[in-house]
Amino acid sequence: MIIRLNRKFYSETAVREALNDFKHVCKGRIVSEAMAIEILPKDNVPFLKEEFYNYVLALMKNKALV
Amino acid sequence: MDSNIRVEGSTVVIAVNPKVYPLETVYSASYVFLDRAFILLDGDPEKEVIVRLTPRSKEANIENFAGEFLNELINYADYAKRAEQTKAIREAILQRALLTNSPPEKPDVLDFSDIDAHLDDVESIVIPWEEKYKKKNDNKA
């Protein structure tokens, strides 16, 4: 499954950190400059891509608070 | 429904004007919904920000969600404006608090330089112990 996050809103650092944190449920990598992210779920995880969106946003929130 | 809000299945898509609501305000409003909805930001931060909200709960009323999101936008836009207006006074208060509690430039050290002054026998009444008791002991012997 390929998901796209707009680089103008999402930081690449947060995406990379999220991919690392999600490594137990999926494999993922950034495949293009436009931050298309290929996610390969290991199991049938419901709402995986949506949870990924939220997780990236939450990481950015935490960074903003520091 | 308002022209900048449209419903696509279980998702509500909200178009936000970044000239009215800055990007930081959109982020702050989005963070409020992290536990209740899935959020995807898209669009152009200079022209139009697209916020896609999908409630986690199937029973949630997505039109209410859109309204709540707009309310949060106003809430955080106002917060940002007030924060900017009160920035100087907040900095002054913080500076005052830090200065009040800052340690003194020189640490408090006891000054023993004049301690001998207290031992000065001004009225010549101090008699050394040996001198006072030696004579008595000698007399007894």
N, CA and C atoms of all chains as a GROMACS GRO file, in nm:
protein
  621
    1MET      N    1   0.086  -0.119   0.000
    1MET     CA    2   0.000   0.000   0.000
    1MET      C    3   0.090   0.125   0.000
    2ILE      N    4   0.058   0.218  -0.086
    2ILE     CA    5   0.136   0.342  -0.095
    2ILE      C    6   0.051   0.455  -0.037
    3ILE      N    7   0.108   0.527   0.056
    3ILE     CA    8   0.037   0.645   0.108
    3ILE      C    9   0.122   0.768   0.077
    4ARG      N   10   0.056   0.880   0.069
    4ARG     CA   11   0.128   1.004   0.036
    4ARG      C   12   0.106   1.107   0.146
    5LEU      N   13   0.215   1.160   0.194
    5LEU     CA   14   0.206   1.269   0.292
    5LEU      C   15   0.270   1.392   0.229
    6ASN      N   16   0.200   1.501   0.240
    6ASN     CA   17   0.246   1.626   0.180
    6ASN      C   18   0.366   1.679   0.257
    7ARG      N   19   0.475   1.694   0.186
    7ARG     CA   20   0.599   1.741   0.248
    7ARG      C   21   0.586   1.880   0.310
    8LYS      N   22   0.489   1.956   0.260
    8LYS     CA   23   0.471   2.092   0.311
    8LYS      C   24   0.409   2.092   0.451
    9PHE      N   25   0.349   1.977   0.489
    9PHE     CA   26   0.283   1.970   0.621
    9PHE      C   27   0.350   1.871   0.716
   10TYR      N   28   0.415   1.771   0.658
   10TYR     CA   29   0.472   1.666   0.742
   10TYR      C   30   0.624   1.666   0.729
   11SER      N   31   0.691   1.656   0.844
   11SER     CA   32   0.837   1.657   0.838
   11SER      C   33   0.889   1.516   0.809
   12GLU      N   34   0.993   1.512   0.730
   12GLU     CA   35   1.050   1.382   0.691
   12GLU      C   36   1.107   1.310   0.813
   13THR      N   37   1.162   1.388   0.905
   13THR     CA   38   1.219   1.328   1.027
   13THR      C   39   1.110   1.253   1.104
   14ALA      N   40   0.993   1.316   1.116
   14ALA     CA   41   0.882   1.253   1.190
   14ALA      C   42   0.836   1.127   1.117
   15VAL      N   43   0.831   1.133   0.984
   15VAL     CA   44   0.789   1.016   0.906
   15VAL      C   45   0.888   0.901   0.927
   16ARG      N   46   1.016   0.933   0.922
   16ARG     CA   47   1.118   0.828   0.941
   16ARG      C   48   1.109   0.768   1.081
   17GLU      N   49   1.086   0.855   1.179
   17GLU     CA   50   1.073   0.807   1.317
   17GLU      C   51   0.949   0.718   1.331
   18ALA      N   52   0.840   0.758   1.266
   18ALA     CA   53   0.716   0.679   1.271
   18ALA      C   54   0.737   0.543   1.204
   19LEU      N   55   0.807   0.543   1.091
   19LEU     CA   56   0.834   0.416   1.023
   19LEU      C   57   0.914   0.322   1.113
   20ASN      N   58   1.009   0.381   1.184
   20ASN     CA   59   1.089   0.301   1.277
   20ASN      C   60   1.003   0.246   1.391
   21ASP      N   61   0.912   0.329   1.442
   21ASP     CA   62   0.826   0.286   1.552
   21ASP      C   63   0.722   0.182   1.506
   22PHE      N   64   0.687   0.187   1.379
   22PHE     CA   65   0.586   0.094   1.326
   22PHE      C   66   0.650  -0.034   1.271
   23LYS      N   67   0.780  -0.052   1.291
   23LYS     CA   68   0.847  -0.163   1.222
   23LYS      C   69   0.796  -0.300   1.267
   24HIS      N   70   0.730  -0.306   1.385
   24HIS     CA   71   0.678  -0.436   1.432
   24HIS      C   72   0.547  -0.472   1.362
   25VAL      N   73   0.479  -0.374   1.309
   25VAL     CA   74   0.352  -0.405   1.241
   25VAL      C   75   0.360  -0.391   1.090
   26CYS      N   76   0.460  -0.320   1.043
   26CYS     CA   77   0.472  -0.307   0.898
   26CYS      C   78   0.614  -0.270   0.859
   27LYS      N   79   0.644  -0.293   0.735
   27LYS     CA   80   0.770  -0.245   0.679
   27LYS      C   81   0.739  -0.123   0.594
   28GLY      N   82   0.822  -0.023   0.601
   28GLY     CA   83   0.791   0.096   0.522
   28GLY      C   84   0.915   0.169   0.480
   29ARG      N   85   0.902   0.245   0.375
   29ARG     CA   86   1.014   0.327   0.330
   29ARG      C   87   0.958   0.443   0.250
   30ILE      N   88   1.036   0.550   0.245
   30ILE     CA   89   0.997   0.665   0.165
   30ILE      C   90   1.048   0.640   0.024
   31VAL      N   91   0.958   0.641  -0.071
   31VAL     CA   92   0.999   0.601  -0.207
   31VAL      C   93   1.016   0.717  -0.304
   32SER      N   94   0.974   0.836  -0.265
   32SER     CA   95   0.996   0.946  -0.359
   32SER      C   96   1.014   1.076  -0.285
   33GLU      N   97   1.058   1.176  -0.356
   33GLU     CA   98   1.079   1.308  -0.298
   33GLU      C   99   0.948   1.369  -0.248
   34ALA      N  100   0.838   1.326  -0.308
   34ALA     CA  101   0.708   1.379  -0.267
   34ALA      C  102   0.653   1.306  -0.144
   35MET      N  103   0.737   1.229  -0.080
   35MET     CA  104   0.704   1.150   0.039
   35MET      C  105   0.588   1.053   0.013
   36ALA      N  106   0.605   0.974  -0.088
   36ALA     CA  107   0.517   0.859  -0.105
   36ALA      C  108   0.580   0.750  -0.020
   37ILE      N  109   0.498   0.689   0.064
   37ILE     CA  110   0.551   0.593   0.160
   37ILE      C  111   0.489   0.457   0.133
   38GLU      N  112   0.576   0.363   0.110
   38GLU     CA  113   0.526   0.228   0.086
   38GLU      C  114   0.518   0.156   0.219
   39ILE      N  115   0.400   0.108   0.250
   39ILE     CA  116   0.380   0.037   0.377
   39ILE      C  117   0.336  -0.106   0.347
   40LEU      N  118   0.409  -0.198   0.403
   40LEU     CA  119   0.377  -0.339   0.382
   40LEU      C  120   0.336  -0.399   0.517
   41PRO      N  121   0.205  -0.413   0.542
   41PRO     CA  122   0.161  -0.463   0.673
   41PRO      C  123   0.205  -0.608   0.695
   42LYS      N  124   0.250  -0.637   0.817
   42LYS     CA  125   0.289  -0.774   0.848
   42LYS      C  126   0.166  -0.858   0.882
   43ASP      N  127   0.068  -0.794   0.947
   43ASP     CA  128  -0.058  -0.861   0.979
   43ASP      C  129  -0.172  -0.774   0.928
   44ASN      N  130  -0.292  -0.826   0.947
   44ASN     CA  131  -0.408  -0.747   0.906
   44ASN      C  132  -0.442  -0.645   1.015
   45VAL      N  133  -0.376  -0.532   1.010
   45VAL     CA  134  -0.397  -0.429   1.112
   45VAL      C  135  -0.501  -0.329   1.060
   46PRO      N  136  -0.613  -0.313   1.133
   46PRO     CA  137  -0.714  -0.219   1.083
   46PRO      C  138  -0.667  -0.074   1.094
   47PHE      N  139  -0.704   0.004   0.998
   47PHE     CA  140  -0.674   0.149   0.994
   47PHE      C  141  -0.524   0.178   1.007
   48LEU      N  142  -0.443   0.092   0.948
   48LEU     CA  143  -0.298   0.110   0.963
   48LEU      C  144  -0.252   0.245   0.906
   49LYS      N  145  -0.294   0.276   0.785
   49LYS     CA  146  -0.243   0.400   0.724
   49LYS      C  147  -0.297   0.522   0.799
   50GLU      N  148  -0.423   0.513   0.846
   50GLU     CA  149  -0.479   0.626   0.920
   50GLU      C  150  -0.406   0.645   1.053
   51GLU      N  151  -0.378   0.531   1.120
   51GLU     CA  152  -0.302   0.539   1.245
   51GLU      C  153  -0.163   0.597   1.220
   52PHE      N  154  -0.108   0.564   1.104
   52PHE     CA  155   0.025   0.616   1.069
   52PHE      C  156   0.018   0.768   1.051
   53TYR      N  157  -0.086   0.815   0.982
   53TYR     CA  158  -0.103   0.961   0.966
   53TYR      C  159  -0.104   1.030   1.104
   54ASN      N  160  -0.188   0.974   1.192
   54ASN     CA  161  -0.203   1.036   1.324
   54ASN      C  162  -0.072   1.030   1.404
   55TYR      N  163  -0.003   0.919   1.390
   55TYR     CA  164   0.121   0.902   1.466
   55TYR      C  165   0.225   1.005   1.423
   56VAL      N  166   0.235   1.026   1.292
   56VAL     CA  167   0.331   1.126   1.243
   56VAL      C  168   0.293   1.264   1.297
   57LEU      N  169   0.164   1.294   1.293
   57LEU     CA  170   0.118   1.424   1.343
   57LEU      C  171   0.148   1.438   1.494
   58ALA      N  172   0.127   1.329   1.567
   58ALA     CA  173   0.153   1.333   1.711
   58ALA      C  174   0.302   1.353   1.740
   59LEU      N  175   0.387   1.290   1.660
   59LEU     CA  176   0.531   1.310   1.677
   59LEU      C  177   0.570   1.456   1.652
   60MET      N  178   0.507   1.516   1.552
   60MET     CA  179   0.535   1.656   1.523
   60MET      C  180   0.486   1.746   1.635
   61LYS      N  181   0.373   1.707   1.695
   61LYS     CA  182   0.322   1.784   1.809
   61LYS      C  183   0.421   1.779   1.924
   62ASN      N  184   0.471   1.659   1.954
   62ASN     CA  185   0.567   1.645   2.064
   62ASN      C  186   0.694   1.725   2.038
   63LYS      N  187   0.739   1.724   1.913
   63LYS     CA  188   0.858   1.802   1.877
   63LYS      C  189   0.833   1.952   1.898
   64ALA      N  190   0.712   1.994   1.866
   64ALA     CA  191   0.679   2.136   1.877
   64ALA      C  192   0.677   2.180   2.023
   65LEU      N  193   0.644   2.087   2.113
   65LEU     CA  194   0.634   2.122   2.255
   65LEU      C  195   0.769   2.132   2.322
   66VAL      N  196   0.867   2.065   2.264
   66VAL     CA  197   1.000   2.065   2.329
   66VAL      C  198   1.066   2.201   2.311
   67MET      N  199  -2.469   2.257   0.372
   67MET     CA  200  -2.342   2.268   0.446
   67MET      C  201  -2.254   2.375   0.381
   68ASP      N  202  -2.168   2.431   0.456
   68ASP     CA  203  -2.082   2.538   0.408
   68ASP      C  204  -1.998   2.493   0.288
   69SER      N  205  -1.964   2.590   0.202
   69SER     CA  206  -1.893   2.553   0.079
   69SER      C  207  -1.752   2.500   0.105
   70ASN      N  208  -1.695   2.537   0.219
   70ASN     CA  209  -1.559   2.488   0.245
   70ASN      C  210  -1.559   2.357   0.324
   71ILE      N  211  -1.678   2.299   0.340
   71ILE     CA  212  -1.687   2.168   0.408
   71ILE      C  213  -1.764   2.073   0.316
   72ARG      N  214  -1.705   1.959   0.293
   72ARG     CA  215  -1.780   1.859   0.216
   72ARG      C  216  -1.756   1.720   0.276
   73VAL      N  217  -1.858   1.638   0.256
   73VAL     CA  218  -1.851   1.504   0.314
   73VAL      C  219  -1.823   1.404   0.203
   74GLU      N  220  -1.721   1.320   0.228
   74GLU     CA  221  -1.687   1.213   0.132
   74GLU      C  222  -1.694   1.080   0.208
   75GLY      N  223  -1.806   1.013   0.198
   75GLY     CA  224  -1.824   0.887   0.271
   75GLY      C  225  -1.820   0.913   0.421
   76SER      N  226  -1.726   0.849   0.491
   76SER     CA  227  -1.717   0.870   0.636
   76SER      C  228  -1.615   0.978   0.670
   77THR      N  229  -1.572   1.051   0.571
   77THR     CA  230  -1.470   1.154   0.592
   77THR      C  231  -1.528   1.293   0.565
   78VAL      N  232  -1.491   1.386   0.648
   78VAL     CA  233  -1.530   1.524   0.619
   78VAL      C  234  -1.404   1.599   0.577
   79VAL      N  235  -1.418   1.672   0.468
   79VAL     CA  236  -1.304   1.745   0.412
   79VAL      C  237  -1.328   1.894   0.434
   80ILE      N  238  -1.236   1.957   0.502
   80ILE     CA  239  -1.251   2.098   0.537
   80ILE      C  240  -1.141   2.178   0.467
   81ALA      N  241  -1.180   2.278   0.394
   81ALA     CA  242  -1.083   2.367   0.329
   81ALA      C  243  -1.063   2.489   0.418
   82VAL      N  244  -0.940   2.514   0.455
   82VAL     CA  245  -0.909   2.624   0.548
   82VAL      C  246  -0.824   2.728   0.474
   83ASN      N  247  -0.861   2.853   0.491
   83ASN     CA  248  -0.784   2.962   0.431
   83ASN      C  249  -0.666   2.995   0.522
   84PRO      N  250  -0.544   2.972   0.477
   84PRO     CA  251  -0.428   2.996   0.565
   84PRO      C  252  -0.403   3.144   0.594
   85LYS      N  253  -0.468   3.232   0.516
   85LYS     CA  254  -0.451   3.375   0.546
   85LYS      C  255  -0.537   3.414   0.666
   86VAL      N  256  -0.643   3.338   0.690
   86VAL     CA  257  -0.729   3.363   0.808
   86VAL      C  258  -0.677   3.283   0.928
   87TYR      N  259  -0.650   3.157   0.904
   87TYR     CA  260  -0.600   3.069   1.009
   87TYR      C  261  -0.459   3.022   0.972
   88PRO      N  262  -0.357   3.071   1.040
   88PRO     CA  263  -0.220   3.030   1.008
   88PRO      C  264  -0.200   2.879   1.026
   89LEU      N  265  -0.095   2.830   0.965
   89LEU     CA  266  -0.069   2.685   0.967
   89LEU      C  267  -0.056   2.632   1.110
   90GLU      N  268   0.007   2.710   1.198
   90GLU     CA  269   0.024   2.665   1.337
   90GLU      C  270  -0.113   2.646   1.404
   91THR      N  271  -0.208   2.730   1.368
   91THR     CA  272  -0.343   2.718   1.423
   91THR      C  273  -0.410   2.590   1.372
   92VAL      N  274  -0.388   2.559   1.245
   92VAL     CA  275  -0.445   2.436   1.187
   92VAL      C  276  -0.385   2.314   1.257
   93TYR      N  277  -0.254   2.318   1.280
   93TYR     CA  278  -0.190   2.207   1.353
   93TYR      C  279  -0.252   2.193   1.492
   94SER      N  280  -0.263   2.304   1.563
   94SER     CA  281  -0.314   2.297   1.701
   94SER      C  282  -0.455   2.241   1.704
   95ALA      N  283  -0.539   2.286   1.612
   95ALA     CA  284  -0.677   2.234   1.607
   95ALA      C  285  -0.677   2.086   1.572
   96SER      N  286  -0.585   2.046   1.485
   96SER     CA  287  -0.578   1.904   1.447
   96SER      C  288  -0.536   1.816   1.564
   97TYR      N  289  -0.442   1.867   1.644
   97TYR     CA  290  -0.393   1.788   1.758
   97TYR      C  291  -0.506   1.754   1.855
   98VAL      N  292  -0.604   1.844   1.866
   98VAL     CA  293  -0.716   1.821   1.958
   98VAL      C  294  -0.794   1.695   1.918
   99PHE      N  295  -0.795   1.665   1.787
   99PHE     CA  296  -0.878   1.556   1.737
   99PHE      C  297  -0.802   1.424   1.721
  100LEU      N  298  -0.676   1.423   1.761
  100LEU     CA  299  -0.595   1.303   1.739
  100LEU      C  300  -0.657   1.177   1.800
  101ASP      N  301  -0.722   1.192   1.916
  101ASP     CA  302  -0.776   1.073   1.984
  101ASP      C  303  -0.916   1.036   1.933
  102ARG      N  304  -0.980   1.125   1.857
  102ARG     CA  305  -1.117   1.097   1.814
  102ARG      C  306  -1.132   1.077   1.663
  103ALA      N  307  -1.029   1.118   1.591
  103ALA     CA  308  -1.042   1.110   1.445
  103ALA      C  309  -0.907   1.084   1.382
  104PHE      N  310  -0.913   1.034   1.259
  104PHE     CA  311  -0.791   1.023   1.180
  104PHE      C  312  -0.780   1.150   1.096
  105ILE      N  313  -0.662   1.208   1.096
  105ILE     CA  314  -0.645   1.339   1.033
  105ILE      C  315  -0.539   1.331   0.925
  106LEU      N  316  -0.569   1.389   0.813
  106LEU     CA  317  -0.469   1.401   0.705
  106LEU      C  318  -0.469   1.545   0.656
  107LEU      N  319  -0.352   1.604   0.657
  107LEU     CA  320  -0.338   1.743   0.609
  107LEU      C  321  -0.283   1.741   0.467
  108ASP      N  322  -0.339   1.826   0.386
  108ASP     CA  323  -0.293   1.832   0.246
  108ASP      C  324  -0.319   1.974   0.194
  109GLY      N  325  -0.288   1.993   0.068
  109GLY     CA  326  -0.311   2.124   0.007
  109GLY      C  327  -0.185   2.206   0.001
  110ASP      N  328  -0.205   2.336   0.004
  110ASP     CA  329  -0.092   2.429  -0.007
  110ASP      C  330  -0.096   2.524   0.112
  111PRO      N  331   0.008   2.526   0.194
  111PRO     CA  332   0.006   2.614   0.312
  111PRO      C  333  -0.004   2.762   0.278
  112GLU      N  334   0.021   2.797   0.152
  112GLU     CA  335   0.011   2.939   0.111
  112GLU      C  336  -0.129   2.973   0.060
  113LYS      N  337  -0.198   2.875   0.002
  113LYS     CA  338  -0.325   2.906  -0.064
  113LYS      C  339  -0.446   2.844   0.007
  114GLU      N  340  -0.443   2.713   0.023
  114GLU     CA  341  -0.557   2.645   0.084
  114GLU      C  342  -0.511   2.518   0.152
  115VAL      N  343  -0.546   2.507   0.280
  115VAL     CA  344  -0.509   2.386   0.356
  115VAL      C  345  -0.632   2.294   0.357
  116ILE      N  346  -0.610   2.171   0.319
  116ILE     CA  347  -0.718   2.072   0.319
  116ILE      C  348  -0.700   1.981   0.440
  117VAL      N  349  -0.803   1.975   0.524
  117VAL     CA  350  -0.799   1.888   0.642
  117VAL      C  351  -0.902   1.778   0.621
  118ARG      N  352  -0.856   1.656   0.623
  118ARG     CA  353  -0.947   1.542   0.607
  118ARG      C  354  -0.963   1.474   0.743
  119LEU      N  355  -1.084   1.477   0.794
  119LEU     CA  356  -1.112   1.419   0.927
  119LEU      C  357  -1.201   1.296   0.909
  120THR      N  358  -1.155   1.184   0.961
  120THR     CA  359  -1.237   1.062   0.959
  120THR      C  360  -1.256   1.017   1.104
  121PRO      N  361  -1.378   1.026   1.157
  121PRO     CA  362  -1.398   0.987   1.297
  121PRO      C  363  -1.363   0.840   1.320
  122ARG      N  364  -1.303   0.813   1.437
  122ARG     CA  365  -1.271   0.674   1.470
  122ARG      C  366  -1.400   0.595   1.496
  123SER      N  367  -1.497   0.661   1.557
  123SER     CA  368  -1.623   0.594   1.589
  123SER      C  369  -1.719   0.604   1.471
  124LYS      N  370  -1.785   0.493   1.441
  124LYS     CA  371  -1.881   0.492   1.331
  124LYS      C  372  -2.006   0.573   1.365
  125GLU      N  373  -2.033   0.585   1.496
  125GLU     CA  374  -2.156   0.655   1.537
  125GLU      C  375  -2.141   0.807   1.536
  126ALA      N  376  -2.019   0.853   1.522
  126ALA     CA  377  -1.996   0.998   1.532
  126ALA      C  378  -2.063   1.073   1.417
  127ASN      N  379  -2.116   1.189   1.449
  127ASN     CA  380  -2.177   1.274   1.348
  127ASN      C  381  -2.067   1.359   1.282
  128ILE      N  382  -2.038   1.332   1.157
  128ILE     CA  383  -1.921   1.398   1.097
  128ILE      C  384  -1.944   1.547   1.072
  129GLU      N  385  -2.071   1.586   1.057
  129GLU     CA  386  -2.097   1.729   1.039
  129GLU      C  387  -2.066   1.804   1.170
  130ASN      N  388  -2.100   1.741   1.282
  130ASN     CA  389  -2.063   1.800   1.412
  130ASN      C  390  -1.911   1.809   1.426
  131PHE      N  391  -1.844   1.706   1.376
  131PHE     CA  392  -1.697   1.707   1.381
  131PHE      C  393  -1.642   1.828   1.309
  132ALA      N  394  -1.697   1.852   1.190
  132ALA     CA  395  -1.650   1.967   1.111
  132ALA      C  396  -1.673   2.097   1.189
  133GLY      N  397  -1.790   2.109   1.250
  133GLY     CA  398  -1.820   2.229   1.329
  133GLY      C  399  -1.725   2.244   1.446
  134GLU      N  400  -1.699   2.132   1.514
  134GLU     CA  401  -1.606   2.136   1.628
  134GLU      C  402  -1.466   2.177   1.581
  135PHE      N  403  -1.427   2.127   1.465
  135PHE     CA  404  -1.295   2.162   1.414
  135PHE      C  405  -1.286   2.312   1.387
  136LEU      N  406  -1.391   2.366   1.326
  136LEU     CA  407  -1.390   2.510   1.298
  136LEU      C  408  -1.385   2.590   1.429
  137ASN      N  409  -1.457   2.542   1.530
  137ASN     CA  410  -1.451   2.610   1.661
  137ASN      C  411  -1.310   2.607   1.718
  138GLU      N  412  -1.244   2.493   1.703
  138GLU     CA  413  -1.106   2.484   1.754
  138GLU      C  414  -1.013   2.578   1.676
  139LEU      N  415  -1.040   2.593   1.547
  139LEU     CA  416  -0.960   2.688   1.469
  139LEU      C  417  -0.972   2.828   1.528
  140ILE      N  418  -1.095   2.867   1.557
  140ILE     CA  419  -1.116   3.001   1.614
  140ILE      C  420  -1.049   3.011   1.751
  141ASN      N  421  -1.067   2.905   1.830
  141ASN     CA  422  -1.008   2.900   1.963
  141ASN      C  423  -0.856   2.922   1.958
  142TYR      N  424  -0.789   2.847   1.872
  142TYR     CA  425  -0.643   2.857   1.868
  142TYR      C  426  -0.594   2.982   1.795
  143ALA      N  427  -0.672   3.031   1.701
  143ALA     CA  428  -0.635   3.158   1.637
  143ALA      C  429  -0.639   3.270   1.741
  144ASP      N  430  -0.743   3.267   1.824
  144ASP     CA  431  -0.754   3.368   1.930
  144ASP      C  432  -0.640   3.352   2.031
  145TYR      N  433  -0.612   3.227   2.066
  145TYR     CA  434  -0.503   3.200   2.160
  145TYR      C  435  -0.370   3.255   2.107
  146ALA      N  436  -0.344   3.229   1.978
  146ALA     CA  437  -0.218   3.277   1.918
  146ALA      C  438  -0.212   3.429   1.919
  147LYS      N  439  -0.327   3.491   1.892
  147LYS     CA  440  -0.331   3.638   1.889
  147LYS      C  441  -0.306   3.694   2.029
  148ARG      N  442  -0.374   3.635   2.128
  148ARG     CA  443  -0.354   3.681   2.268
  148ARG      C  444  -0.209   3.657   2.312
  149ALA      N  445  -0.156   3.543   2.274
  149ALA     CA  446  -0.018   3.511   2.313
  149ALA      C  447   0.078   3.615   2.255
  150GLU      N  448   0.051   3.656   2.132
  150GLU     CA  449   0.137   3.757   2.068
  150GLU      C  450   0.124   3.891   2.141
  151GLN      N  451  -0.002   3.925   2.175
  151GLN     CA  452  -0.027   4.054   2.242
  151GLN      C  453   0.036   4.060   2.380
  152THR      N  454   0.038   3.948   2.450
  152THR     CA  455   0.086   3.948   2.588
  152THR      C  456   0.230   3.897   2.599
  153LYS      N  457   0.294   3.884   2.484
  153LYS     CA  458   0.430   3.827   2.482
  153LYS      C  459   0.526   3.910   2.568
  154ALA      N  460   0.520   4.042   2.551
  154ALA     CA  461   0.616   4.128   2.621
  154ALA      C  462   0.598   4.118   2.773
  155ILE      N  463   0.472   4.119   2.818
  155ILE     CA  464   0.449   4.116   2.963
  155ILE      C  465   0.484   3.979   3.020
  156ARG      N  466   0.458   3.873   2.944
  156ARG     CA  467   0.496   3.740   2.992
  156ARG      C  468   0.647   3.727   3.005
  157GLU      N  469   0.718   3.784   2.910
  157GLU     CA  470   0.864   3.780   2.916
  157GLU      C  471   0.915   3.860   3.035
  158ALA      N  472   0.850   3.975   3.061
  158ALA     CA  473   0.892   4.059   3.174
  158ALA      C  474   0.870   3.985   3.306
  159ILE      N  475   0.755   3.918   3.318
  159ILE     CA  476   0.725   3.843   3.441
  159ILE      C  477   0.826   3.730   3.460
  160LEU      N  478   0.854   3.661   3.352
  160LEU     CA  479   0.948   3.549   3.359
  160LEU      C  480   1.088   3.598   3.397
  161GLN      N  481   1.126   3.709   3.335
  161GLN     CA  482   1.258   3.766   3.363
  161GLN      C  483   1.268   3.807   3.509
  162ARG      N  484   1.160   3.869   3.560
  162ARG     CA  485   1.157   3.912   3.699
  162ARG      C  486   1.169   3.792   3.793
  163ALA      N  487   1.093   3.688   3.759
  163ALA     CA  488   1.095   3.567   3.843
  163ALA      C  489   1.234   3.504   3.844
  164LEU      N  490   1.298   3.501   3.730
  164LEU     CA  491   1.432   3.441   3.722
  164LEU      C  492   1.534   3.525   3.798
  165LEU      N  493   1.521   3.657   3.787
  165LEU     CA  494   1.615   3.744   3.858
  165LEU      C  495   1.597   3.736   4.009
  166THR      N  496   1.470   3.726   4.052
  166THR     CA  497   1.440   3.718   4.195
  166THR      C  498   1.503   3.594   4.257
  167ASN      N  499   1.500   3.486   4.183
  167ASN     CA  500   1.548   3.361   4.239
  167ASN      C  501   1.691   3.325   4.198
  168SER      N  502   1.759   3.419   4.134
  168SER     CA  503   1.895   3.387   4.092
  168SER      C  504   1.989   3.390   4.213
  169PRO      N  505   2.092   3.309   4.215
  169PRO     CA  506   2.183   3.306   4.329
  169PRO      C  507   2.266   3.434   4.335
  170PRO      N  508   2.312   3.474   4.456
  170PRO     CA  509   2.394   3.594   4.465
  170PRO      C  510   2.525   3.576   4.388
  171GLU      N  511   2.583   3.691   4.348
  171GLU     CA  512   2.704   3.682   4.267
  171GLU      C  513   2.819   3.618   4.344
  172LYS      N  514   2.834   3.657   4.475
  172LYS     CA  515   2.936   3.595   4.558
  172LYS      C  516   2.868   3.502   4.657
  173PRO      N  517   2.918   3.384   4.674
  173PRO     CA  518   2.854   3.294   4.770
  173PRO      C  519   2.872   3.346   4.913
  174ASP      N  520   2.772   3.317   4.997
  174ASP     CA  521   2.781   3.358   5.137
  174ASP      C  522   2.885   3.272   5.208
  175VAL      N  523   2.996   3.333   5.248
  175VAL     CA  524   3.102   3.261   5.320
  175VAL      C  525   3.120   3.332   5.454
  176LEU      N  526   3.133   3.256   5.560
  176LEU     CA  527   3.153   3.318   5.691
  176LEU      C  528   3.286   3.394   5.692
  177ASP      N  529   3.283   3.513   5.748
  177ASP     CA  530   3.402   3.597   5.752
  177ASP      C  531   3.463   3.587   5.891
  178PHE      N  532   3.579   3.524   5.899
  178PHE     CA  533   3.646   3.507   6.029
  178PHE      C  534   3.759   3.608   6.048
  179SER      N  535   3.765   3.708   5.964
  179SER     CA  536   3.880   3.799   5.970
  179SER      C  537   3.886   3.879   6.100
  180ASP      N  538   3.770   3.907   6.164
  180ASP     CA  539   3.773   3.988   6.286
  180ASP      C  540   3.746   3.902   6.411
  181ILE      N  541   3.768   3.773   6.398
  181ILE     CA  542   3.734   3.687   6.512
  181ILE      C  543   3.824   3.716   6.633
  182ASP      N  544   3.948   3.756   6.608
  182ASP     CA  545   4.040   3.784   6.719
  182ASP      C  546   3.996   3.904   6.802
  183ALA      N  547   3.920   3.992   6.740
  183ALA     CA  548   3.873   4.110   6.812
  183ALA      C  549   3.787   4.073   6.931
  184HIS      N  550   3.712   3.961   6.919
  184HIS     CA  551   3.628   3.917   7.031
  184HIS      C  552   3.711   3.859   7.144
  185LEU      N  553   3.832   3.817   7.110
  185LEU     CA  554   3.917   3.757   7.214
  185LEU      C  555   4.008   3.859   7.281
  186ASP      N  556   4.005   3.981   7.229
  186ASP     CA  557   4.090   4.084   7.291
  186ASP      C  558   4.045   4.110   7.436
  187ASP      N  559   4.138   4.111   7.520
  187ASP     CA  560   4.107   4.133   7.663
  187ASP      C  561   4.116   4.282   7.693
  188VAL      N  562   4.011   4.349   7.666
  188VAL     CA  563   4.012   4.495   7.677
  188VAL      C  564   4.030   4.540   7.821
  189GLU      N  565   3.965   4.471   7.917
  189GLU     CA  566   3.971   4.514   8.057
  189GLU      C  567   4.070   4.433   8.140
  190SER      N  568   4.152   4.355   8.074
  190SER     CA  569   4.256   4.274   8.139
  190SER      C  570   4.201   4.183   8.248
  191ILE      N  571   4.090   4.116   8.219
  191ILE     CA  572   4.031   4.025   8.318
  191ILE      C  573   4.052   3.879   8.280
  192VAL      N  574   4.108   3.859   8.162
  192VAL     CA  575   4.127   3.721   8.118
  192VAL      C  576   4.258   3.670   8.177
  193ILE      N  577   4.247   3.554   8.249
  193ILE     CA  578   4.368   3.492   8.306
  193ILE      C  579   4.383   3.354   8.243
  194PRO      N  580   4.498   3.321   8.191
  194PRO     CA  581   4.518   3.188   8.133
  194PRO      C  582   4.490   3.080   8.238
  195TRP      N  583   4.436   2.968   8.195
  195TRP     CA  584   4.396   2.860   8.284
  195TRP      C  585   4.516   2.810   8.364
  196GLU      N  586   4.627   2.790   8.297
  196GLU     CA  587   4.746   2.736   8.365
  196GLU      C  588   4.792   2.830   8.477
  197GLU      N  589   4.787   2.956   8.444
  197GLU     CA  590   4.834   3.058   8.538
  197GLU      C  591   4.744   3.062   8.663
  198LYS      N  592   4.615   3.051   8.642
  198LYS     CA  593   4.520   3.062   8.752
  198LYS      C  594   4.525   2.940   8.845
  199TYR      N  595   4.533   2.819   8.789
  199TYR     CA  596   4.524   2.698   8.869
  199TYR      C  597   4.658   2.640   8.909
  200LYS      N  598   4.762   2.679   8.840
  200LYS     CA  599   4.893   2.624   8.872
  200LYS      C  600   4.937   2.665   9.012
  201LYS      N  601   4.910   2.788   9.048
  201LYS     CA  602   4.951   2.840   9.178
  201LYS      C  603   4.881   2.765   9.291
  202LYS      N  604   4.752   2.741   9.272
  202LYS     CA  605   4.676   2.671   9.375
  202LYS      C  606   4.730   2.530   9.395
  203ASN      N  607   4.755   2.462   9.286
  203ASN     CA  608   4.807   2.325   9.292
  203ASN      C  609   4.945   2.326   9.360
  204ASP      N  610   5.023   2.427   9.325
  204ASP     CA  611   5.157   2.435   9.384
  204ASP      C  612   5.147   2.456   9.536
  205ASN      N  613   5.053   2.536   9.580
  205ASN     CA  614   5.034   2.561   9.722
  205ASN      C  615   4.995   2.438   9.799
  206LYS      N  616   4.904   2.357   9.737
  206LYS     CA  617   4.860   2.234   9.800
  206LYS      C  618   4.975   2.135   9.815
  207ALA      N  619   5.060   2.130   9.712
  207ALA     CA  620   5.173   2.037   9.712
  207ALA      C  621   5.272   2.084   9.818
   0.00000   0.00000   0.00000
